[in-house]
């Protein structure tokens, strides 16, 4: 593996490959939590695999990435139904006036949830999941034998610099006035940047605080997005039939969106500061790990001592007097004529 590959990128790939593979049986069983975990794993893999390939490790990535992408899209469609049903259950408890409309929507969404599950399982069966297994094997083998690695790959630094600039621009564009589409685009940019920041080596000053600020902003905007999606579904349903309590449900969703956006506004300064911190981190040159420098500092004197010891032994051998034969001092003069006669005979 190339020396520029980042420990964080490789560990991110390995952990999410393990997570994805362990959740696939749950996905086949239609488990909501399993679908959610597998979806998150595919998102993180889609962020990390191109960086691993850019760092010089392309074995298996080209074959696995299309399957990961297609699986993530199918998981996302199934997850949308789950989130809509969960949100309806919460609203029923908070707004009794909207309970009738929520019950009507649930009756419409449940068949769609089953249909999405079936589509997901068929998609899963059609994908080349053996490519994912091969990639996990290759990545695991390389991680065991990798030794000298810079703490951050140039590809990761470039991606974070671009992602931080994009996220900051989207956050500022989604200003203090609530625009659903602008808030949605800011959420996507924040989410992508957060996944990249998670691949920074642990212990980096910018990592922990930036991830926390981005996660809080992403979750707040995600809750808003879930309600906007439900409002859109409700609007479509109202065009098809009369829904008792639909106006109460629509007003509840709109009020919660605005309230949550006000909470997000309080998080915007921290999210913008996280973008700035990550841009500063990306601009700094990568340095070797201290433990590798210590090993090098020890290795150089050790090699010098070894060479000096060998040179001293060589000088001692050259300067040493001839060793007498065990048969006594007279044996050496007798052996010399014999040796000369033997050379003459040749």
C-alpha positions in Angstrom: 0.0 0.0 0.0 1.2 3.5 -0.7 3.0 5.3 2.0 0.5 8.1 1.9 -2.5 6.0 2.9 -4.1 7.3 6.1 -4.7 5.0 9.1 -8.1 6.6 9.6 -9.2 5.9 6.0 -8.2 2.3 6.2 -9.7 1.7 9.6 -12.9 3.4 8.5 -13.2 1.1 5.5 -12.5 -2.0 7.6 -15.0 -1.1 10.3 -17.8 -0.2 7.9 -17.2 -3.3 5.8 -17.5 -5.4 8.9 -20.6 -3.4 10.0 -22.3 -3.8 6.5 -21.6 -7.5 6.3 -22.9 -8.2 9.8 -26.1 -6.3 9.1 -27.0 -7.9 5.8 -28.8 -10.9 7.5 -30.9 -8.3 9.5 -31.7 -6.5 6.3 -33.0 -9.7 4.7 -35.3 -10.1 7.8 -36.7 -6.6 7.3 -35.2 -5.3 10.6 -35.5 -1.5 10.8 -32.3 -1.0 12.9 -30.4 -3.3 10.6 -31.5 -1.4 7.5 -30.4 1.9 9.2 -27.0 0.6 10.3 -26.3 -0.9 6.8 -27.3 2.4 5.2 -25.0 4.4 7.3 -22.2 1.9 6.6 -22.7 2.3 2.8 -22.6 6.1 3.1 -19.3 6.0 5.0 -17.8 3.5 2.5 -18.8 5.7 -0.4 -16.9 8.5 1.2 -13.8 6.5 2.1 -13.3 4.1 -0.8 -12.4 6.8 -3.4 -9.8 8.2 -1.0 -8.3 4.8 -0.5 -8.1 4.3 -4.3 -6.5 7.8 -4.8 -3.9 6.8 -2.2 -2.8 3.9 -4.4 -4.9 1.0 -3.2 -7.3 0.2 -6.0 -7.5 -3.6 -5.6 -11.1 -4.6 -5.4 -12.5 -1.1 -5.0 -13.7 -0.7 -8.7 -15.6 -4.0 -8.4 -17.1 -3.3 -4.9 -18.0 0.4 -5.2 -21.0 0.0 -7.7 -22.5 -2.7 -5.4 -22.1 -0.5 -2.3 -23.7 2.5 -4.1 -26.6 0.5 -5.4 -27.2 -1.1 -2.1 -27.1 2.2 -0.3 -29.7 3.6 -2.6 -32.1 0.7 -2.0 -31.5 0.9 1.7 -32.3 4.7 1.6 -35.6 4.1 -0.2 -36.6 1.5 2.4 -35.5 3.7 5.3 -37.7 6.6 4.1 -40.8 4.5 4.8 -39.6 3.6 8.2 -38.8 7.2 9.2 -42.2 8.4 8.0 -44.0 5.7 10.1 -41.9 6.5 13.1 -42.6 10.2 12.9 -46.3 9.6 12.5 -46.3 7.7 15.7 -44.6 10.5 17.6 -47.0 13.1 16.3 -50.0 11.1 17.3 -48.8 11.3 20.9 -48.0 15.0 20.8 -50.9 16.3 18.7 -54.2 14.5 19.3 -56.0 16.7 16.8 -53.7 15.3 14.0 -54.2 11.6 15.1 -56.9 10.9 12.5 -54.8 12.1 9.6 -51.8 10.3 11.0 -53.8 7.0 11.1 -54.9 7.5 7.5 -51.4 8.2 6.4 -50.1 5.1 8.2 -52.7 3.0 6.5 -51.3 4.2 3.1 -47.6 3.9 4.1 -47.6 0.3 5.5 -48.2 -1.4 2.1 -45.4 0.9 0.7 -43.1 -0.2 3.5 -43.7 -3.9 2.6 -43.1 -3.1 -1.1 -39.8 -1.3 -0.4 -38.7 -4.3 1.7 -39.3 -6.7 -1.1 -37.5 -4.4 -3.6 -34.6 -4.1 -1.2 -34.2 -7.9 -0.8 -34.4 -8.4 -4.6 -31.8 -5.7 -5.1 -29.6 -7.4 -2.5 -29.8 -10.7 -4.2 -28.9 -9.3 -7.6 -25.7 -7.5 -6.4 -22.2 -8.8 -6.5 -21.7 -9.0 -2.7 -18.7 -11.3 -3.2 -16.9 -8.2 -4.4 -17.5 -6.6 -1.0 -16.1 -9.8 0.7 -13.0 -9.7 -1.5 -12.5 -6.0 -0.7 -12.7 -6.7 3.0 -10.1 -9.5 2.6 -7.7 -7.3 0.7 -8.1 -4.3 3.0 -7.5 -6.5 6.1 -4.4 -8.1 4.6 -2.9 -4.8 3.7 -3.6 -3.3 7.1 -1.7 -6.1 8.8 1.4 -5.6 6.7 1.4 -1.8 6.4 4.2 -0.1 8.3 5.3 3.4 7.4 2.2 5.5 6.9 1.7 9.3 7.0 -1.1 10.3 9.4 -3.2 11.8 6.7 -3.4 11.1 3.0 -3.1 14.1 0.6 -6.4 12.9 -0.9 -8.2 13.2 2.4 -6.8 16.7 3.1 -7.9 17.8 -0.3 -11.3 16.3 0.1 -11.8 17.9 3.5 -10.6 21.3 2.2 -13.2 21.2 -0.6 -15.9 19.8 1.7 -15.4 22.4 4.3 -15.5 25.2 1.8 -18.7 23.7 0.3 -20.4 23.2 3.7 -19.6 26.7 4.8 -21.0 28.2 1.6 -24.2 26.1 2.0 -24.6 26.9 5.6 -24.3 30.7 5.0 -26.7 30.4 2.0 -29.3 28.7 4.3 -29.4 31.9 6.4 -31.7 32.9 9.3 -34.9 32.7 7.2 -36.2 29.1 6.7 -35.9 27.9 3.1 -36.6 24.1 3.0 -34.4 23.4 -0.1 -31.5 25.5 1.2 -31.7 23.8 4.6 -31.7 20.4 2.8 -28.6 21.2 0.7 -26.8 22.5 3.8 -27.6 19.2 5.5 -26.1 17.1 2.7 -22.9 19.2 2.6 -22.6 19.0 6.4 -23.1 15.2 6.3 -20.5 14.7 3.7 -18.0 16.8 5.6 -18.7 14.9 8.8 -18.0 11.5 7.2 -14.7 12.9 5.9 -13.8 14.3 9.3 -14.3 10.9 10.9 -11.3 9.7 8.9 -8.9 12.1 10.5 -6.5 10.4 12.8 -7.7 10.2 16.4 -6.1 12.8 18.6 -6.0 15.5 16.0 -7.0 18.8 17.6 -9.7 19.6 15.0 -11.3 16.2 14.9 -13.5 15.7 18.0 -15.0 19.2 18.2 -15.7 19.4 14.5 -17.4 16.0 14.4 -19.6 16.9 17.3 -20.7 20.3 15.9 -21.4 18.8 12.4 -23.3 15.9 13.9 -25.6 18.2 15.9 -26.3 20.4 12.9 -26.9 17.4 10.7 -29.3 15.8 13.1 -31.3 19.0 13.5 -31.6 19.5 9.8 -32.3 15.8 9.3 -35.3 16.0 11.6 -36.6 19.0 9.6 -36.1 17.1 6.3 -38.1 14.1 7.7 -41.0 16.4 8.4 -40.8 18.1 5.1 -40.9 14.7 3.4 -44.0 13.8 5.4 -45.7 17.1 4.5 -45.1 16.3 0.8 -46.6 12.9 1.2 -49.6 14.4 3.0 -50.1 16.9 0.3 -50.1 14.2 -2.3 -52.6 12.2 -0.3 -54.9 15.2 0.1 -55.1 15.5 -3.7 -56.3 11.9 -4.0 -58.9 11.9 -1.2 -60.3 13.8 1.7 -58.2 13.2 4.9 -59.9 14.0 8.2 -57.5 16.1 10.3 -55.1 16.8 7.5 -54.9 20.5 8.2 -54.1 19.9 11.8 -51.3 17.5 10.8 -50.0 19.9 8.2 -49.9 22.8 10.7 -48.2 20.6 13.3 -45.5 19.6 10.8 -44.9 23.1 9.7 -44.7 24.4 13.3 -42.2 21.7 14.2 -40.1 22.5 11.2 -39.8 26.2 12.1 -39.1 25.4 15.7 -36.4 23.0 14.9 -34.9 25.4 12.4 -34.6 28.0 15.2 -32.7 25.3 17.2 -30.4 24.8 14.2 -29.8 28.5 13.9 -28.2 28.3 17.4 -25.9 25.6 16.1 -24.8 27.5 13.0 -21.8 29.3 14.6 -20.4 26.0 15.9 -20.9 24.4 12.5 -19.1 27.3 10.7 -16.3 27.2 13.3 -15.9 23.4 12.5 -15.6 24.2 8.8 -12.9 26.8 9.5 -11.0 24.4 11.8 -11.1 21.6 9.2 -9.8 24.0 6.5 -6.9 24.9 8.7 -6.2 21.2 9.4 -6.3 20.4 5.7 -3.8 23.2 4.9 -1.2 21.9 7.3 1.5 19.6 5.9 1.4 16.0 7.1 4.0 14.9 9.6 5.3 11.5 10.4 4.1 9.9 13.6 6.3 10.6 16.6 6.7 6.9 17.3 8.2 6.4 13.9 10.6 9.2 14.5 11.7 7.6 17.8 12.3 4.3 16.0 14.4 6.1 13.4 16.4 7.9 16.1 17.2 4.6 17.8 17.9 2.8 14.6 20.6 5.2 13.2 22.9 5.0 16.3 22.4 1.2 16.4 23.5 0.8 12.8 26.6 3.0 13.4 27.6 1.0 16.4 27.2 -2.2 14.4 29.4 -0.9 11.6 32.1 0.3 14.0 32.1 -3.1 15.7 32.6 -4.9 12.4 35.4 -2.6 11.4 37.2 -3.1 14.7 37.1 -6.9 14.4 38.4 -6.7 10.9 41.4 -4.6 12.0 42.1 -6.9 14.8 42.2 -9.9 12.5 44.6 -8.2 10.1 46.9 -7.1 12.8 47.0 -10.5 14.7 50.3 -12.6 14.5 50.2 -16.0 12.7 48.9 -18.8 14.9 51.4 -21.6 15.5 50.6 -25.2 14.7 49.6 -27.6 17.5 52.6 -29.8 16.5 55.1 -27.2 17.8 57.3 -24.5 16.5 59.2 -26.8 14.1 56.1 -27.8 12.2 55.7 -24.5 10.4 59.2 -24.5 8.7 58.7 -28.1 7.6 55.3 -27.3 6.2 56.6 -24.5 3.9 58.9 -26.7 1.6 56.1 -29.3 1.4 53.7 -26.6 0.2 56.2 -25.3 -2.4 56.8 -28.8 -3.7 53.0 -29.3 -4.0 52.6 -26.1 -6.0 55.5 -27.2 -8.3 53.7 -30.5 -8.9 50.6 -28.7 -10.1 
